[in-house]
Amino acid sequence: MKIGDEMKNVVVITNPMIAANKSADVTLSKFLRVIKPSVDQIQVIGGNLSVEKDLKDIELISFPIVRHPNKLKRILSVIGIQLKMTKAINRIGKKGQPVYFWIADKMILPYFAAKMKGMEVNYFIYGNVEKEGTQSGFTALSGKLIRYMASHATYVCMESQSVKKEWSGLDVKKEKVIHLYTNIVAEPEFQNRNDVFGMVCRLTPGKHVVDCIRAMSEIHDFHPNWRLEIIGSGKQQQECENLVNELEAKEYISLIGWVEHSDLQNKVKSWKYLLFPTDTEGMPNGIIEMMGCGIPAIASPVGGISDVICSTNGFFLCGSTVLDLKEGMEKAIELSENEYAKMARNAYETINREYTLPAAQAQAKKWL
């Protein structure tokens, strides 16, 4: 595609990737696949960058970064990498060229560099850190940075229309909605699934995993055939393990840990429901990927979740307390096998219609 006589090149800025798991690689790769057909060249600037094999023709401008255990050193290393990223933008950026800040919520110095270059700044917003988990001075500062960058961007970008509702009072002048996607499972079996609630998430306070474990313990007293399986890792790992032991619940609550994305569908294919309480969200991959397997979600109506789930393809939670979770799980258990099969099929068809790669690419083409 051309703009006048020039190639249409875009720059993508992203936060440094962590070594703990490959979730950042997977998500970045999805975004790049969505925008790739609409542009001629993509340059990605970040730290410890990695993308999946089919995207090797994309230019990665990657700087090494070590996650220091010492907090001050960690902050200094983030500032250092931002300075390197700023130099890269000054070197390659052009006036009017689109730059996408994709999962780049703290990249304030590269942001200023792009603004100074006169680039078209596209800034993605996700779940509101001001609402998530335990609040601190650091999360308050993050919230202020995100609000500033979004308010002064050329376009505020989001993966789904309702994400901006998470940011009350945000000044959105122009916006772009660029969906992500999931790989759809070939017609799954909607009946005779195992009585399993599954979770795919970070083990952090904002995801209410501890509350889910407690709720499952109480559900088990009345429905002993039901199980809870939890896929994910995070800072509450040890707390969750200790609680499962304390409740003597190992027989019906499994902490599976991190699962490679390529193995995920095989791990979840027997689940009956996805349990997804959360304080705030953009458009979570976990929701569209599980629904793409025909697994209905029991989820909080926040961010993009409220755009994809409705009464015919899943359940909304009234809150995230143990009582709220129990009520949502009980409603799901009460569905007859025929009602469940209908809901599971509706979940699958929603994703098959709106959240495939071709659908996401067509949506992105309108903006790129």
N, C-alpha and C positions, 0 to 999 in steps of 0.2 A: 504494500500500500504506500502511496506517495502523498506528501504534502508539498504542493508545487512540484519542484524538481528534487526535493530532498527525501531521503529515506525516512520512514517513520520509526524513530528509535525512542525507547522509553528506558528510564532508570527506575530501579526498585531499591528502596532502602529498607533494611530489616534489622531488628535487634540481633546482637550476637547469639549464636546458637549454643545451647548447653550440651554437655557430653552425656548427661544422665540417660537420655533416650532419644529416639529418632522422630519424635512428634513434630519438631520444628521443620525437619527435612520434608516430611510427608505433606505438611500444610503448605509450606512454601512451594513445593513442587506442584501441588494442586492449583495454586494461584497462577503460577507461570504457565501451566497448560491451558488455563482458561483464557489468558490474554494473548498467548503466543500467535494464534491464527490472525489476529487483528493488527499485528505490528511486524516490522521487518527485523528489528534487533532489540534484544533486552540485555541490559547490563545490571547486575545485582551487586550492591555494595553492602558488606556486613562483616561479621567476625565468625571465624571457624565455619564458613559456609560449606554446605553440602546439598546437592539435589539428587534426585533419582536418575537412573542411567539414561532414560530416554531424553533427558534435557541437557546432555553434555555439550550441545552447540550453543548454549547460553553462556555469556561471559560472566564469570564470577570474579569480583574484585574483593578478595577475602583477606582479612588481617587476623593473625593469631591472637587469642586472648585466653588467659588462664583465670579460672574462678578461684580466687584466693579465699582461704578460710577466714582471714582477717577482714573485717568489714571495711575499714579505711582503705586497705590495699585494693579491695574489690571495687570501691567507688573510684579510686584513682585509675584503675585499669580501664573502667568504663569511660572515664573522661579521655584517657589516652587514645582509646580506639575511636572515639567520636572525632577527635582531632585528625586522625588518619583518614577517616571517612570524609571529613570536611575537605581535606586536600584533594581527595579523589573527585568529589563533586566539582570543586574549583577547576580541576583539570579537564573533566569530560562534559560537564553540564553546559547547556546552551539556552539562551533566552527563548522562552516559549515552549521548551521541551517538557513533555510530561514526566514528572517524577512521582512515584507511588510509595508512600510510607506505609508499608505492609507489616503489621505487627512490629511497629517501630515507635512505641508509645513514649519512650524516653530519649529519643534521638534528637535532642533540641539543637545541638551544634550543627549537625548535617542539615537540619531543617532551616536554620538561619542562613546557611551557605546557599541552599537552593533558592531561598527567597531573594538573597542578594544577587544571585545570577539571573533573576527574573524568570525562573522556570515555572511551569504550571504545576502547582503543588497540590497533590491529591492525598489526603490524609484519612486513613481508615480508623474508625472508632469501633470498639467492641463492647464487652460488658464494662460497667462502671466500677472502677477499683474503689471508689468511695463507698460502695454498698457491700463490698465482698469481705466476708470473714471478719477477723479482728482488725480494727483500725489502728493506725499509728501515724506518726509524723511523716513517715516515708510514703504511706499510701495517700495522705493528704497532699503532699508535694506532687506525687504522680498525677493525682486528679487535676491539680492546677495546671501542670504542664500539658496534659491532654486537652483540657478545655482551651488553653491558649492556642495550641497548635491547630486544633480543629477550627476555632473561631477565625483564625487568620489565614487558613488555607484557601486556595482557589476553589477546590471542591472538597466537601466532606464525603467520604466514601463509607459504605457499609455493605455487609453481606445480605442484609434483609431490611426492609423498610422500617420495622418496629424497633430496630436497634437504637435509633435516635431517642426513643422514649426513655431509654435508660439514663439519658443525660439531660435532665430537666434544666431549662434556662440556657441551653447551648444555642449560640447564634449560628444557625445553618443558612447561609445565603444560597449556595448551589450545592447540589448533592448528586452522587452517582450510587446506584445499587448494582453491585457485581457479585453474583451468587458464586458459591463454591459448588461442589458436586460430590457424588459418590459413585462407585462402581456398583451397578445393580446386579443382584444375584439372579441367575436364571430361575424362573418361576419356583419359588420356595414352597415347601409343604406347610400349609397353614393349620393343619389339624394334628392331633396326637403329639403335641410337643411336651417336653418335660415341664413340671411345675417349678420353674426357676425364675426368680427376679434377678436380673443382671445389672451391673453398674459398670460404666466405662468413664473414668474421670481421674483427675488429680486427687490425691488424698490430702485435701486441705480443708480448713474450716468452712469456706464458702460453698463447698459441695455437700456438706452435711452427711458425710460417710459414717461418722460416729453415731449420729441420730438414726441412720438407716439400720445400722447393726442392732441398736437397741430396739427399734421397731420390729425388726425381723425376729428378735428373741421373743417378743410378745406375740407376734403372729404365729410363731411355731407352736405355742401352747394350744392353739385352736386348730391349726392346720399343719400338723407334723410332717406332711408329705412335701411341703414347700421348702425351697432352698434359696439362698442368696449367694451369688458369685460376683466378686468385685475384681475388675481388671483395672490396673493403674498403680502409680507410685506417687510418693510425695512425702512431705514433712510429717504427716500424721501416721505414717506406716507403723511405727512402733506402738503408738497409742491404740490403733485399730487392732493390732495383734494381741496386745495386752487385754483389751476389752473382750475379744472373742474367747480368749482363755478364761477370763474371769466369769463369763457367762456360760462356760462349758458348752460352747456352740460350734466347735470345730466340725461336727458331723453335718451341720446344715448351713454353715457360713464359711465360704472359702475365699481367702485373700490370694488371688492368682498372681498379682504383681504385673509388671510391664509385659505386654505381648507385642511382638513385632507386627507391624501393620499388615504384612503379607499373610500372617497367620490368624488375623482377628476374626474373619468371617467363619473360619472353621471352628474357632473356640465358642462362638456365640450361637451357632445355627440351631441348637436345641433349646435356647432360652424362650420363655413365653412372653416376658415383658422386660423392657428397659426401665429402670428406676433412676430418675434424674432430677432430684431436688437441687436447686442452685440459687444463690443470691442475685446473680446478674449474669447476662450472657450476651454474646453477639449472635452468631448462628453456629452452634456447636456441631463439630464433625460427628460426635458420638450419636446425636439425634438422627441426622440424615443417614448415617451409615447403618445404624440398627434398623431404622424404618425401611431402608433399602433392602434389608434382609427379611422384611415382613414382620418385624418385631415392634408392636405398638409400645409407645412410651407413656410413662406416668411421670409427668414433668411439671416444673414450675412455669407459670405463664409469663416469662420475662424475655426481653430482647426478641431475637428472631424466632424463638421457640413458638411464640404466639402467632407467627405467620405460617407455620407449617403444621401445627397440631390443631385438630378440631374435635368435636364430640364424636365424630364417626370413625376417627383413626387413632384415638388415644384418649388419655385422661389428663386433666389439669389438677395439680395439687392445690389445696386451699392455703397451704403454708408449708413450713419446713420443720415444725416441731415433731417429736415422736408421735404424738396423737394425730397430727395432720398426715404423716406418712402412713400410719396404720390405717386410717380411713381410706386413703387412696388405694392402698394395697388390697384392702378388704373389698372395695368396689370391683377391682380387677378380678379378684378370685371368684366373685359371685357371678361373673359372666358365664353363660352356658357355652358349650363347645361350639355350637353354631354361631352364636353372637360373637364369640372370640374370633372364629375363622373369618367372619365378615369384616371385623375391625382390622385384623392382621392384613387382609387383602387390601383394604382401603389405605392402610399405612404404606404398603408396598407400592400401590398405584400412584399415590401422591408423589413419592420420590421419583418413580419411573417417568412421571409426566413432567416434573418441574426441576429436578436436581440431578439430571444426568450431565455428562461432560458436554454433549452437543447443546443442550439447553443453556448451560452456563456460558458457553462460548458465544451463543447467539445473543444473550443478555449483555455480555461484555462488549460485543461488536458495536452495539448502539452508542457506547461511550468512547470507544477507542478508535 
